Amino acid sequence: MSAVRLIARDELRMMARNRVAVIAFAMLVLLTLVAVASSWAHQNGVAALRDRHAHVAERAFDAQPDRHPHRMVHYGTFIFRPPGPLAAFDPGVDAYTGNSMFLEGHRQNTANFGDVRQSSLLVRFGQLTPAFVLQAVAPLLLIFLGYGALARETERGTLRLLMLQGVGRRQVVRGKLLALGAVALIAGAPAMIGLLLIAGQPGALMGPMFVIALGYATYLAVWAVLILLVSALARRSRDALLALVAVWAVTLVLVPRVAPDLASAAVPLANRLQTDIAIARDLRTLGDSHDPDDPHFAAFKRSVLARYGVDRIEDLPVNYKGVVAMEGERMTASLFDRYATDSFAAQARQNGIVEAIGLLSPAIALRSLSMAAAGTDFAGHRRFLEQAEAYRYALVQRLNRMQAEGVRYADDVAVDAGADRRKRVSGDRWRAMPDFRFVAPTGTALAMAALPGLAIVVGWLAVALALLALATRRLGARR
């Protein structure tokens, strides 16, 4: 048996003799299994709840009686985003952004009913997920298991004895790294088993799952190398432990907490109230379809009359009120899209700043990788908002077209007793309208979106290995 394997076996035997370490490791494995089971059950419950409410909303819309199409524009409907299968591993921002929207004419609403807003305050501390356990808890366990791997040998003088027996510094470090890497592999195994169970579910994509597994394996390898690096540089085991706990606190608690605040300060983002006020102000400048002297709609009226070759709106082959409604919705939707685009751009700049700060913390890069591959990052939320708005606009314009083509203008402006009945259209028209179906991204797209985060984590591993190689040369020297 090679010296590297002997050193690794001896290190593992020493870890096994530490009852506190064994108990902590067993608790980590148990915690991961509980996280996998609870997260899986939670996501299944959420999926079933969303599916049930989506069917209720669709049936309620389809069951509406004969009525004026514009009433249906304001009646609106709810739509729900189905959770992706990998959300059970890393729910990302879904718990905060919401998963449903109310669609109606003349308004672009935001997503609602996020888990955090619908649960107790305890949920704000974070849901127990496999991703959280591997990101935060597993490195802490590795620290307590491996902080003295090299510092202990230097402190006790046993490192010089090994070197006198012909064991090289690199062999010692490789043996310790092999032992700590084996522990990290076992610690991450339950979460990876949960990930494999997800692979058997409908809609699971192997490409993103492979990137997630590779990213977390690299992340744990980074911590194994960092632990040995600090242990090699420290004179005493106690110093190594204090330094490693400080590194853990800074990279997993301080930097991820400060980074969003710095991004928000650098790129201010208007809140919902400010945006609504700005939109209302701009809407007043676009034009008022109810004002016959409004410049825009006066010109629009002339263009419609010229298009059909008539002199009066009563002579049009279509209902002018429906045509005006279509033009008004087009104008307001373009305004909504402009504000949404500006907001998305600002949020993208904020995320860019956070990702840049992620160069100082592998945890930020790993979270970015994990959420991107699972489809639960900001890009996934934006994808839902954009598809919802496209569906809302198409739905409203179809209803406006029904008014333009299915309701006579004379009936629409009439006020006699039977006018209300004459301006209604058949309720069968609502049932013929398509339901909202969220189009999920392909596995290739999700995997590609996770590559920048993976590159940063791999970069951390390369730098840590280079520094460990330099520290190995000085290992055992008098200080």
C-alpha positions as CSV (number, residue, x, y, z in Angstrom):
1,M,0.0,0.0,0.0
2,S,1.3,3.4,-1.0
3,A,2.3,6.0,1.6
4,V,-0.5,8.3,0.5
5,R,-3.1,5.6,1.2
6,L,-1.6,4.8,4.5
7,I,-1.7,8.4,5.6
8,A,-5.3,8.7,4.4
9,R,-6.3,5.6,6.2
10,D,-4.6,6.8,9.4
11,E,-6.4,10.1,9.1
12,L,-9.8,8.5,8.7
13,R,-9.1,6.2,11.6
14,M,-8.3,9.3,13.8
15,M,-11.5,11.0,12.6
16,A,-13.5,7.9,13.5
17,R,-12.1,7.9,17.0
18,N,-13.5,11.4,17.6
19,R,-17.0,10.7,18.9
20,V,-18.0,14.3,18.6
21,A,-17.0,14.3,14.9
22,V,-18.8,11.0,14.3
23,I,-22.0,12.3,15.9
24,A,-21.7,15.5,13.9
25,F,-21.2,13.6,10.7
26,A,-24.2,11.4,11.4
27,M,-26.3,14.4,12.2
28,L,-25.3,16.0,8.9
29,V,-26.3,12.9,6.9
30,L,-29.6,12.7,8.8
31,L,-30.1,16.4,8.3
32,T,-29.5,16.0,4.5
33,L,-32.0,13.1,4.3
34,V,-34.6,15.1,6.2
35,A,-34.0,18.1,3.9
36,V,-34.4,15.9,0.8
37,A,-37.6,14.4,2.1
38,S,-39.1,17.6,3.4
39,S,-38.2,19.6,0.3
40,W,-39.5,16.9,-2.0
41,A,-42.8,16.7,0.0
42,H,-43.1,20.5,0.0
43,Q,-42.6,20.9,-3.7
44,N,-45.1,18.1,-4.5
45,G,-47.6,19.8,-2.2
46,V,-47.0,23.1,-3.9
47,A,-47.3,21.6,-7.4
48,A,-50.6,19.9,-6.5
49,L,-52.0,23.1,-4.9
50,R,-51.0,25.2,-8.0
51,D,-52.5,22.7,-10.4
52,R,-55.7,22.6,-8.4
53,H,-56.1,26.4,-8.3
54,A,-55.1,26.7,-12.0
55,H,-58.0,24.3,-12.9
56,V,-60.4,26.2,-10.7
57,A,-59.4,29.5,-12.3
58,E,-59.7,28.1,-15.8
59,R,-63.2,26.6,-15.0
60,A,-64.4,29.9,-13.5
61,F,-63.3,31.8,-16.6
62,D,-64.9,29.3,-19.0
63,A,-68.1,29.2,-16.9
64,Q,-68.9,32.9,-17.4
65,P,-72.3,33.5,-19.0
66,D,-73.1,35.5,-22.1
67,R,-71.8,39.0,-21.5
68,H,-70.1,42.0,-23.1
69,P,-66.5,41.1,-24.0
70,H,-65.1,44.2,-22.2
71,R,-66.6,42.9,-19.0
72,M,-64.5,39.8,-19.4
73,V,-61.5,42.1,-19.9
74,H,-62.0,43.4,-16.4
75,Y,-63.1,40.0,-15.0
76,G,-59.6,38.6,-15.7
77,T,-58.2,35.3,-14.6
78,F,-55.5,33.8,-12.5
79,I,-52.5,31.9,-13.9
80,F,-50.0,29.8,-12.0
81,R,-46.4,28.8,-12.8
82,P,-45.8,25.1,-12.3
83,P,-42.6,24.4,-10.2
84,G,-39.8,22.7,-12.0
85,P,-38.6,19.3,-10.8
86,L,-35.2,20.6,-9.7
87,A,-36.9,23.2,-7.4
88,A,-37.1,20.4,-4.8
89,F,-33.3,20.6,-4.6
90,D,-32.9,24.3,-4.7
91,P,-36.1,26.5,-4.6
92,G,-34.0,29.6,-5.3
93,V,-36.0,32.9,-5.4
94,D,-39.4,31.2,-6.0
95,A,-40.4,31.4,-2.3
96,Y,-40.0,35.2,-2.4
97,T,-41.1,36.2,-5.9
98,G,-44.5,34.4,-6.0
99,N,-45.9,31.8,-8.3
100,S,-49.2,33.2,-9.5
101,M,-50.5,36.3,-11.3
102,F,-53.9,37.9,-11.8
103,L,-54.3,39.0,-15.4
104,E,-56.6,41.8,-16.5
105,G,-56.9,44.5,-19.0
106,H,-55.1,47.9,-18.7
107,R,-52.8,46.6,-15.9
108,Q,-49.6,44.6,-15.7
109,N,-49.7,42.9,-12.2
110,T,-46.8,41.3,-10.4
111,A,-46.5,37.7,-9.1
112,N,-48.2,37.0,-5.8
113,F,-48.5,34.3,-3.1
114,G,-44.8,33.4,-2.5
115,D,-44.2,30.8,0.3
116,V,-42.6,33.4,2.5
117,R,-45.6,35.7,2.4
118,Q,-48.0,32.9,3.0
119,S,-46.2,31.2,5.9
120,S,-45.1,32.0,9.4
121,L,-42.1,34.2,10.1
122,L,-39.9,31.2,10.7
123,V,-39.9,30.5,7.0
124,R,-38.0,33.8,6.5
125,F,-35.0,32.1,8.0
126,G,-34.9,29.8,5.0
127,Q,-36.4,26.5,4.1
128,L,-34.4,23.4,4.8
129,T,-33.2,22.2,1.5
130,P,-30.4,19.9,0.3
131,A,-28.8,22.9,-1.4
132,F,-28.7,24.8,1.9
133,V,-27.2,21.8,3.8
134,L,-24.4,21.4,1.2
135,Q,-23.7,25.1,0.9
136,A,-23.5,26.0,4.6
137,V,-23.5,23.0,6.9
138,A,-21.3,20.6,5.1
139,P,-18.3,23.0,4.9
140,L,-18.6,23.6,8.7
141,L,-18.5,19.9,9.4
142,L,-15.4,19.5,7.2
143,I,-13.7,22.3,9.1
144,F,-14.2,20.6,12.4
145,L,-13.0,17.3,11.0
146,G,-9.9,18.5,9.2
147,Y,-8.7,21.8,10.8
148,G,-5.8,19.9,12.5
149,A,-4.9,17.6,9.7
150,L,-1.6,19.2,9.1
151,A,-1.3,21.7,11.9
152,R,-1.5,18.8,14.4
153,E,1.4,16.9,12.7
154,T,3.5,20.1,12.9
155,E,2.5,20.9,16.4
156,R,3.3,17.4,17.7
157,G,6.5,17.0,15.7
158,T,5.2,13.9,14.0
159,L,5.6,15.5,10.5
160,R,9.4,15.5,10.8
161,L,9.3,11.8,11.9
162,L,7.3,11.0,8.7
163,M,9.8,12.9,6.6
164,L,12.7,11.1,8.3
165,Q,11.1,7.8,7.3
166,G,11.1,8.8,3.6
167,V,7.6,10.2,3.3
168,G,7.6,13.4,1.2
169,R,5.7,16.6,2.0
170,R,3.5,16.1,-1.1
171,Q,2.6,12.6,0.0
172,V,1.5,13.8,3.4
173,V,-0.7,16.5,1.9
174,R,-2.1,14.1,-0.7
175,G,-3.0,11.6,2.0
176,K,-4.7,14.1,4.2
177,L,-6.5,15.5,1.1
178,L,-7.6,12.1,0.1
179,A,-9.1,11.4,3.6
180,L,-10.9,14.7,3.8
181,G,-12.1,14.4,0.2
182,A,-13.6,11.0,1.1
183,V,-15.4,12.5,4.0
184,A,-16.7,15.3,1.8
185,L,-17.9,12.7,-0.8
186,I,-19.8,10.8,1.8
187,A,-21.3,14.0,3.3
188,G,-22.6,15.0,-0.2
189,A,-23.9,11.5,-1.1
190,P,-27.4,11.8,0.5
191,A,-28.1,15.0,-1.4
192,M,-26.9,13.5,-4.6
193,I,-29.1,10.4,-4.0
194,G,-32.0,12.8,-3.7
195,L,-31.0,14.4,-6.9
196,L,-30.9,11.0,-8.6
197,L,-34.4,10.3,-7.3
198,I,-35.6,13.6,-9.0
199,A,-34.1,12.2,-12.2
200,G,-36.9,9.7,-12.4
201,Q,-39.6,12.3,-12.3
202,P,-41.3,13.6,-15.4
203,G,-39.7,16.7,-16.8
204,A,-36.3,16.2,-15.1
205,L,-33.4,17.2,-17.2
206,M,-30.1,15.4,-17.0
207,G,-27.9,18.2,-18.3
208,P,-28.7,20.7,-15.4
209,M,-28.6,17.9,-12.9
210,F,-25.0,16.9,-14.0
211,V,-23.9,20.6,-13.7
212,I,-25.4,20.8,-10.2
213,A,-23.7,17.6,-9.1
214,L,-20.4,18.8,-10.6
215,G,-20.7,22.2,-9.1
216,Y,-21.4,20.9,-5.5
217,A,-18.6,18.3,-5.8
218,T,-16.2,21.1,-6.9
219,Y,-17.4,23.3,-4.1
220,L,-16.8,20.7,-1.4
221,A,-13.4,20.1,-3.0
222,V,-12.6,23.8,-2.6
223,W,-13.4,23.6,1.1
224,A,-11.3,20.5,1.5
225,V,-8.3,22.2,-0.1
226,L,-8.8,25.4,1.8
227,I,-8.9,23.5,5.1
228,L,-5.6,21.8,4.4
229,L,-4.1,25.1,3.2
230,V,-5.0,26.9,6.4
231,S,-3.9,23.9,8.5
232,A,-0.6,23.9,6.7
233,L,0.0,27.6,7.3
234,A,-1.1,27.6,11.0
235,R,1.4,26.9,13.8
236,R,-1.2,25.3,16.1
237,S,-4.5,23.5,15.5
238,R,-6.4,26.0,17.6
239,D,-5.2,28.8,15.3
240,A,-6.3,26.8,12.2
241,L,-9.7,26.3,13.7
242,L,-10.2,30.0,14.5
243,A,-9.0,31.0,11.0
244,L,-11.2,28.5,9.2
245,V,-14.3,29.5,11.2
246,A,-13.6,33.1,10.3
247,V,-13.3,32.2,6.6
248,W,-16.6,30.3,6.8
249,A,-18.4,33.2,8.5
250,V,-17.0,35.7,6.0
251,T,-17.6,33.7,2.8
252,L,-21.0,32.2,3.7
253,V,-22.6,34.8,6.0
254,L,-21.0,38.2,5.7
255,V,-20.2,38.5,2.0
256,P,-23.5,37.0,0.7
257,R,-25.4,39.3,3.1
258,V,-23.5,42.4,2.2
259,A,-23.4,41.8,-1.6
260,P,-27.1,42.5,-2.3
261,D,-27.0,45.7,-0.2
262,L,-24.0,46.9,-2.1
263,A,-25.8,46.1,-5.4
264,S,-29.0,47.9,-4.3
265,A,-27.0,51.0,-3.3
266,A,-25.1,51.0,-6.6
267,V,-28.2,50.4,-8.8
268,P,-31.3,51.8,-7.1
269,L,-34.5,50.1,-8.1
270,A,-37.9,51.8,-8.0
271,N,-40.5,50.0,-5.8
272,R,-43.9,49.0,-6.9
273,L,-45.6,52.2,-5.7
274,Q,-43.1,54.4,-7.5
275,T,-43.5,52.5,-10.7
276,D,-47.3,52.6,-10.5
277,I,-47.2,56.4,-10.0
278,A,-44.8,56.8,-13.0
279,I,-47.0,54.6,-15.2
280,A,-50.1,56.5,-14.3
281,R,-48.4,59.8,-15.1
282,D,-47.2,58.6,-18.5
283,L,-50.6,57.1,-19.3
284,R,-52.1,60.6,-19.0
285,T,-49.7,61.8,-21.6
286,L,-50.4,59.0,-24.1
287,G,-54.0,60.1,-24.8
288,D,-57.6,59.7,-23.6
289,S,-59.9,57.7,-25.8
290,H,-62.9,59.2,-24.1
291,D,-61.9,62.7,-25.1
292,P,-63.0,63.6,-28.6
293,D,-60.4,66.4,-28.8
294,D,-57.5,64.2,-27.8
295,P,-54.8,64.6,-30.5
296,H,-53.7,61.0,-30.7
297,F,-57.1,59.4,-30.8
298,A,-58.5,62.1,-33.1
299,A,-55.8,61.2,-35.5
300,F,-56.4,57.5,-34.9
301,K,-60.1,58.0,-35.7
302,R,-59.3,59.7,-39.0
303,S,-56.9,56.9,-39.9
304,V,-59.6,54.2,-39.2
305,L,-62.2,56.0,-41.2
306,A,-59.8,56.4,-44.1
307,R,-58.8,52.8,-44.0
308,Y,-62.4,51.7,-44.5
309,G,-63.3,54.5,-46.8
310,V,-66.2,55.9,-44.7
311,D,-66.9,59.3,-43.2
312,R,-68.7,58.3,-39.9
313,I,-67.8,55.7,-37.3
314,E,-71.5,54.5,-37.5
315,D,-70.7,53.4,-41.1
316,L,-67.7,51.3,-40.1
317,P,-68.0,47.5,-40.7
318,V,-66.5,47.0,-37.2
319,N,-67.4,48.4,-33.8
320,Y,-65.3,51.5,-33.3
321,K,-65.3,51.1,-29.5
322,G,-63.6,47.7,-29.8
323,V,-61.1,49.2,-32.3
324,V,-60.3,52.0,-29.8
325,A,-60.0,49.4,-27.0
326,M,-57.4,47.5,-29.0
327,E,-55.4,50.6,-29.7
328,G,-55.6,51.7,-26.1
329,E,-54.4,48.2,-24.9
330,R,-51.5,48.3,-27.4
331,M,-50.4,51.7,-26.1
332,T,-50.6,50.8,-22.4
333,A,-49.0,47.4,-23.0
334,S,-46.0,49.0,-24.8
335,L,-45.7,51.4,-21.8
336,F,-45.8,48.5,-19.3
337,D,-43.2,46.6,-21.4
338,R,-40.9,49.7,-21.3
339,Y,-41.0,49.9,-17.5
340,A,-40.7,46.2,-17.2
341,T,-37.6,46.2,-19.4
342,D,-36.0,49.0,-17.4
343,S,-36.7,47.1,-14.2
344,F,-35.3,43.9,-15.6
345,A,-32.2,45.7,-16.8
346,A,-31.6,47.3,-13.4
347,Q,-32.1,43.9,-11.6
348,A,-29.7,42.4,-14.1
349,R,-27.1,45.0,-13.2
350,Q,-27.6,44.3,-9.5
351,N,-27.2,40.6,-10.1
352,G,-24.0,41.3,-12.1
353,I,-22.6,43.2,-9.2
354,V,-23.5,40.3,-6.8
355,E,-21.9,37.8,-9.2
356,A,-18.7,40.0,-9.4
357,I,-18.6,40.1,-5.6
358,G,-19.0,36.3,-5.9
359,L,-15.3,36.2,-6.8
360,L,-14.7,36.7,-3.1
361,S,-17.0,33.9,-2.0
362,P,-17.5,30.5,-3.7
363,A,-20.9,30.3,-1.9
364,I,-22.3,33.1,-4.0
365,A,-21.1,31.5,-7.2
366,L,-22.4,28.1,-6.1
367,R,-25.8,29.6,-5.4
368,S,-25.9,31.3,-8.7
369,L,-25.0,28.0,-10.4
370,S,-27.5,26.0,-8.4
371,M,-30.5,28.3,-9.0
372,A,-29.7,28.8,-12.7
373,A,-29.5,25.0,-13.3
374,A,-32.7,24.5,-11.3
375,G,-34.5,27.3,-13.2
376,T,-35.3,29.0,-9.9
377,D,-33.1,32.1,-10.4
378,F,-34.1,35.6,-11.4
379,A,-34.0,34.6,-15.1
380,G,-36.6,31.9,-14.4
381,H,-38.8,34.4,-12.6
382,R,-38.4,36.9,-15.5
383,R,-39.3,34.1,-18.0
384,F,-42.6,33.6,-16.1
385,L,-43.4,37.3,-16.1
386,E,-42.7,37.7,-19.8
387,Q,-44.8,34.7,-20.8
388,A,-47.6,35.8,-18.5
389,E,-47.6,39.3,-20.0
390,A,-47.6,37.9,-23.6
391,Y,-50.6,35.7,-22.7
392,R,-52.4,38.6,-20.9
393,Y,-52.0,40.9,-23.9
394,A,-53.1,38.2,-26.4
395,L,-56.1,37.4,-24.2
396,V,-57.2,41.0,-23.8
397,Q,-56.8,41.8,-27.5
398,R,-58.9,38.7,-28.4
399,L,-61.6,40.0,-26.2
400,N,-61.3,43.5,-27.6
401,R,-61.5,42.0,-31.1
402,M,-64.7,40.2,-30.1
403,Q,-66.2,43.5,-29.2
404,A,-65.0,45.0,-32.5
405,E,-66.3,42.2,-34.6
406,G,-69.1,40.6,-32.5
407,V,-70.9,43.6,-31.1
408,R,-72.6,46.3,-33.3
409,Y,-71.6,49.9,-32.5
410,A,-75.2,51.0,-32.5
411,D,-76.0,48.4,-29.8
412,D,-72.8,49.3,-27.9
413,V,-73.9,52.9,-27.5
414,A,-77.6,52.3,-27.1
415,V,-79.2,52.8,-23.7
416,D,-82.7,51.3,-24.3
417,A,-84.0,48.4,-22.2
418,G,-82.9,45.6,-24.6
419,A,-79.4,47.1,-25.4
420,D,-77.7,45.2,-22.6
421,R,-78.9,41.8,-24.0
422,R,-78.0,42.7,-27.6
423,K,-74.4,43.7,-26.8
424,R,-73.6,40.4,-25.2
425,V,-71.7,37.5,-26.9
426,S,-72.1,33.8,-26.3
427,G,-70.3,32.3,-23.3
428,D,-69.0,29.6,-25.7
429,R,-66.5,32.1,-26.8
430,W,-64.7,32.1,-23.4
431,R,-64.4,28.3,-23.5
432,A,-62.7,28.5,-26.9
433,M,-59.9,30.7,-25.7
434,P,-56.6,28.9,-25.0
435,D,-55.4,28.4,-21.4
436,F,-52.1,29.6,-20.1
437,R,-49.3,27.1,-20.4
438,F,-45.8,27.9,-19.1
439,V,-43.1,26.9,-21.5
440,A,-40.1,25.7,-19.5
441,P,-36.5,26.2,-20.8
442,T,-34.6,23.4,-22.3
443,G,-32.0,21.4,-20.4
444,T,-29.3,22.9,-22.6
445,A,-30.4,26.4,-21.8
446,L,-30.4,25.8,-18.0
447,A,-27.0,24.1,-18.1
448,M,-25.5,26.9,-20.1
449,A,-26.9,29.5,-17.7
450,A,-25.1,27.7,-14.8
451,L,-21.7,27.6,-16.5
452,P,-20.5,31.1,-15.3
453,G,-21.1,30.1,-11.7
454,L,-19.4,26.8,-12.3
455,A,-16.4,28.6,-13.9
456,I,-16.0,30.7,-10.7
457,V,-16.1,27.7,-8.4
458,V,-13.6,25.8,-10.6
459,G,-11.4,29.0,-10.5
460,W,-11.5,28.9,-6.7
461,L,-10.4,25.3,-6.7
462,A,-7.5,26.0,-9.1
463,V,-6.3,29.0,-6.9
464,A,-6.7,27.0,-3.7
465,L,-4.7,24.1,-5.2
466,A,-1.9,26.4,-6.3
467,L,-1.7,28.0,-2.9
468,L,-1.7,24.6,-1.2
469,A,1.2,23.5,-3.5
470,L,3.2,26.6,-2.4
471,A,2.3,26.0,1.3
472,T,3.4,22.3,0.9
473,R,7.0,23.4,0.0
474,R,7.3,25.1,3.4
475,L,5.5,22.4,5.4
476,G,7.6,21.3,8.3
477,A,10.1,24.1,8.1
478,R,11.1,25.8,11.4
479,R,9.1,28.9,12.1
